[in-house]
């Protein structure tokens, strides 16, 4: 499995190619420094981004994303995370109705000790009456 820095480097190289740039340190250094109004980055620093040795700070990621015409989130995390979040959100939104939302709001308004008791009761019910997903595990 690739590490986070290597995955970032892969996304950066792919974004450069899509933007019509060669994924080389000198190309990125020149274009980045022309578009970034903070302290310029060195060739060595850019090389480390491209080979997966380091990830730039967020202000530089924002500048890179603008330069490459992609979102900072896509550059930082990839497209898969958005898909996963949307799937989970859809499941959540589709799976609950008005009454459940009322119960969640009431739960959130309880003091912490009472919320703990409610959580323990729910967990006891889920252990006593497992769903199909829990049985498969």
N, C-alpha and C positions, 0 to 999 in steps of 0.2 A: 504494500500500500504506500502511495506517495505521501510525503508529509505536506503540511500546509504551505510551506515556502516553495516547494517544488510545484505544487498545484497552482499557486499564484504565478510563478514564472511561466508555466505552460499557458495560462490564460493571457498573460501579458504578451507572450510571443504570438499567440493566435490573434489577439486584438491588433497587434502591429501589422500582421500580414493582411488582415481584413481592412485595415486603414491604408493599405498600399505602401507600407514601410517594410524594409528588410529588418528582420529581428536580430539586429546586431547592436552591440553596445554603442558604437560611435554614432550610429543613426539615431538611437534613442536619446543619447546624451545631447546631441545637437538640437533635436526637435523639442526635447523636454526643456532645456535651458532657454530656448526661444519663447516658450509658452508659460514659463513659471516665473513669477515675480519675486520669489523669495531667494534664499541663498542657492546658488547653482549647485548642481550635483556633479560629481566627478565621473570620469569614465569608469574608474574602478567600482564606484558605488552602483552605477547602472548595470555593470557586468554582473554584480552580485544579485541584483534583482532578476536578471535574465537567466541565470543558472540556478536559481533557487537557494542561494545562500542567505538572503535577507529579503524582508518585505519593507517597502518604504512606509514612512509615517503617513497618517491619513491625509494630511494636507497635500502631500505629493501624490497620493492615490487619486485624490479629487482632480488634481491638475492632469495626471496621466489619463484619467477617464475622459475628461473634457477634450484633451488633445486627440484621443483615439475614438471619440464619439460613442462611448458606451457608458453605462451607469457605473458609478463607483462600487455599488453592491455587486454587480455582475463581475467586475474586475476582481474584487476582493473575495467573493464567495462562490461565484459561478451561477449558472442558471438553475441548477438542480435545487438549491436551497429555496428559491422562490416557488418552484413547483411543489416541493414538500410542504411548505407553509400554506400554500393555497389549498392543497388537498386536505390538510389537517383542519384548516379554517372552514372549508366546505362541509367536511364531516361534522364539525361542531355545530355550524349554523343549521344544517339540515336535520341534525339529530335531536335538537331540542325545540320545544315550543314555548308558548307564553308562560305556562305554569312552571316549567323548569327554570325559566329565566327569573321568575318571581322568587323561587326557592333559592337560586344562586345569589340574588340580590339580598335576600334576608340573611343567608349564610354570611355574606361578606360584611354585613352590618353588625354581626355578633362580636362580642369581645373575644380575644384570642383563646382564653381557656374553654369557652363554649364551642368555638370552631373546632378545637382539638377533639372535644367529645363527639361532635357530629362526624368528623373525619373517621374517628375510631369506629363509630357505629356503621358507617358506610363500608369501611374496610372489612368489618366483621360480616356484613351481608354479602360482600363480593366473595369472601372465602367460603361462606356457607352455600351460596348459589352461584357457582362459577359460570361465566359465559363460555361460548364455544371457543373463543380466542384464548381464554385462560386455560381451558382444558387441553388445547393443542400444545401449549408450552410444556 
